[in-house]
Amino acid sequence: AVAVALAAVLLVVIGTLEAAESVRQLAEAVGTLRLGPAGAGLTALGLLASTAVYLGLGRWAGDDRSAVRLGAMAGVVAGIGGGTVRAWLIADTVSDIVARYASVPEWFVPGALAVFVGLSTLASAVGGAAIAFAGVRLRRTTRGAKS
């Protein structure tokens, strides 16, 4: 439980830092939005850091079943917590951007952000389980190579 909580906290921090920077970049954007090198680099860095957390959790878990379970649990907690923090951070900026291009009902952006949180949770759970599983397998491979 402690390992899952620690992993989830690290994942939420990574996601929050990434979201805060994304909000800054979106707020400064003028005209048509495009993913630039800074945005792509930020996404890659966040993905790399998150992958390292899940791999570490898998290496710590010890066996396949535990790694999958712990990775999924950390993913669910991080997806709900981090997805909610990200949604809160980007809500105003996304509302402003949507308003530039379309007239939508008031519920549209909150609804879209709720879907974002749900999908973040699902992706984090599945990805966390798979990457933690890879982590336990990598540990076995490195142990076998040392023998």
C-alpha positions in Angstrom: 0.0 0.0 0.0 2.9 2.4 0.8 4.5 1.7 -2.6 1.3 2.3 -4.4 0.7 5.6 -2.5 4.3 6.7 -3.1 4.0 5.9 -6.8 0.7 7.6 -7.1 2.0 10.8 -5.5 5.0 10.8 -7.8 2.7 10.3 -10.8 0.4 13.1 -9.7 3.3 15.5 -9.2 4.7 14.6 -12.7 1.3 15.1 -14.3 0.6 18.4 -12.3 4.0 19.9 -13.4 3.3 18.9 -17.0 -0.3 20.3 -16.9 0.9 23.6 -15.3 3.4 24.1 -18.1 0.8 23.1 -20.7 -1.6 25.7 -19.3 1.0 28.4 -19.5 1.8 27.4 -23.2 -1.9 27.3 -24.1 -2.6 30.6 -22.5 0.2 32.2 -24.5 -1.0 30.6 -27.8 -2.4 33.0 -30.4 -4.3 31.8 -33.4 -4.6 28.1 -34.4 -3.2 25.8 -31.7 -0.4 23.5 -32.8 1.8 21.1 -30.8 5.3 22.7 -30.9 8.7 21.2 -30.0 8.4 22.4 -26.4 5.0 20.7 -26.0 6.2 17.5 -27.5 9.3 17.5 -25.4 7.3 18.2 -22.3 4.9 15.3 -23.1 7.9 13.0 -23.8 9.6 14.0 -20.5 6.4 13.4 -18.5 5.9 10.0 -20.2 9.5 9.0 -19.5 9.2 10.0 -15.8 5.9 8.2 -15.4 7.3 5.1 -17.1 10.3 5.1 -14.7 7.9 5.2 -11.7 5.8 2.3 -13.0 9.0 0.3 -13.8 10.3 0.9 -10.3 7.0 -0.2 -8.8 7.2 -3.4 -10.9 10.8 -4.1 -9.9 9.8 -3.6 -6.3 6.7 -5.8 -6.5 8.7 -9.0 -6.9 6.3 -11.2 -8.9 4.1 -10.8 -12.0 0.7 -10.9 -10.3 1.7 -8.3 -7.7 3.3 -6.1 -10.3 0.2 -6.0 -12.4 -2.0 -5.4 -9.4 0.1 -2.7 -7.9 0.7 -1.0 -11.3 -3.1 -1.0 -11.9 -3.9 0.3 -8.4 -1.3 3.1 -8.7 -2.7 3.9 -12.1 -6.2 4.2 -10.8 -5.2 6.4 -7.9 -3.0 8.6 -10.1 -5.5 8.7 -12.9 -8.3 9.9 -10.6 -6.1 12.2 -8.5 -3.9 13.5 -11.3 -6.6 13.6 -13.9 -8.8 15.7 -11.5 -5.9 18.1 -10.8 -5.1 18.4 -14.5 -8.7 19.1 -15.3 -8.9 21.7 -12.7 -5.7 23.4 -13.9 -6.7 23.5 -17.5 -10.5 24.2 -17.2 -10.4 27.9 -17.6 -7.9 27.9 -20.4 -9.8 25.2 -22.3 -13.0 27.1 -21.8 -11.4 30.2 -23.3 -9.9 28.3 -26.2 -13.2 26.5 -27.0 -15.0 29.9 -26.8 -12.7 31.2 -29.5 -13.9 28.6 -32.0 -17.5 27.6 -31.0 -20.5 28.4 -29.0 -21.2 25.4 -26.7 -23.5 24.8 -23.8 -22.1 25.5 -20.3 -21.9 21.8 -19.5 -19.7 21.0 -22.5 -16.2 21.8 -21.1 -16.9 20.3 -17.6 -18.3 17.2 -19.4 -15.3 16.9 -21.7 -13.0 17.3 -18.7 -14.9 14.6 -16.8 -14.5 12.2 -19.8 -10.8 13.2 -19.8 -10.5 12.2 -16.1 -12.2 8.9 -16.8 -10.0 8.1 -19.8 -6.9 9.2 -17.8 -7.8 6.7 -15.1 -8.4 3.9 -17.6 -5.1 4.6 -19.5 -3.1 4.9 -16.2 -4.5 1.7 -14.9 -3.8 -0.3 -18.0 -0.5 1.4 -18.8 0.6 1.1 -15.1 -0.2 -2.6 -15.0 1.7 -3.3 -18.2 4.7 -1.2 -17.4 5.0 -2.5 -13.8 4.8 -6.1 -15.3 7.7 -5.1 -17.6 9.5 -3.8 -14.6 9.3 -7.1 -12.7 10.4 -8.9 -15.9 13.3 -6.6 -16.4 14.4 -7.3 -12.8 14.4 -11.0 -13.5 16.3 -10.5 -16.7 19.0 -8.4 -15.0 19.3 -10.9 -12.1 19.6 -13.7 -14.6 22.3 -11.9 -16.5 24.3 -11.4 -13.3 24.4 -15.1 -12.4 
